[in-house]
């Protein structure tokens, strides 16, 4: 797991999680989630709109704007499995490590089933 920097806009409920040592070469939007990618396709940042609701839904725990505003860093890792990238985030909230996993479909993945169905 890597440590990612976390910036939070309380008024907009917008969370930005990023690796401050990497540069984004492009972004893809998935509803409330914007994924920033390096040239090689690796995730370097996430922007999450309505972050308190988003993390409440992901963790089954009430995550408030006040809780998110106190976080400066989060643990972050990615695992790719057959066309899906699983982003694992651990948020340090009130002396507890709160895990959240986001599944992102890899748009560049070519399914072996689809390749044979032509």
Secondary structure, DSSP 8 states (H G I E B T S, - for coil): -EEEEEEEETTTTEEEEE-TT---SEEEEETTEEEEE-TTS-EEEEEETTHHHHHHHHHTS---HHHHHT--EEEEEEEEETTEEEEEEEEEETTEEEEEEEEEE-TT---HHHHH--
